[in-house]
Amino acid sequence: MKQNIGRGEFSQFPNLSQTSCQEDDVSTYVQHLNALYSDFESRFEDILTMVIPPWIINPYGDIEETNEI
């Protein structure tokens, strides 16, 4: 998304796509998005590197089906 904003493509934001923005403003927005990305990466590093066991993602995946009623 930040690459699109840097190129002036605001398709994710319909209201912005109808307006014109100055290059300095767009540059400021891109810098802000980069800073936010770095901040989130450092704050949530443990979550991003966490290994989630398959049984948590799909708790019923290893249950064998039986024909019992």
N, C-alpha and C positions, 0 to 999 in steps of 0.2 A: 504494500500500500504506500509506503513512504517513497518508493521509486516512482509510482504513479503521480503522487503529489509533487515530487521534484520535477517531473516533466510537465506539470500543469494539467494533468488528467484527473478530473474530479468525478469520475463516474460513480464512485461509492457514495458521493454526496450530491444528490440532484440539485439542491439549492445553490451549491457552490459552482456547479458546472455551468450555470446560467450567468455567473458574474465573472468579472475579470479581476485578477489579483496581480499586484506588483511583484516583481522578481524577488525583491528584498523580503517581502512578507512570506513568500513561499519558502525561501531559504531559511527564515527563522522557524517556520513550522517544521521543516525537515530536521533542523538541528534539535528542536524540542523533542521530536519523535525519536531521534537517535539517543538523546539523553534518557528518555523514558525507557527505551529498550535496554540500555546498559544498566539502568537502575533495577529494572525488573529481573534482568539476568543475574545480578549480584544478590538481590534479596531472595530470590526463589531458586537459587542454584541447587539446593538440596532436593527440591521437588522435581526439577528438571532432570536430575541424575538418578532419581529414585527408580528402583526396579520393582515393578508391581507384579506379584505372582499371578499366574493365569487363573487360579481359583478365585481371586478377588474380582477379576474382570468378568469371568463367566462362572459363577458359583455352581451352576447345574451342569457344567460341561462334561464332567467325568461320571455322572450318574448313569448307571446302566438301566435301560428300560426293561421292565418286566411285564409279563402278561397277567399279573395278579390283579384281582378286582377287590 
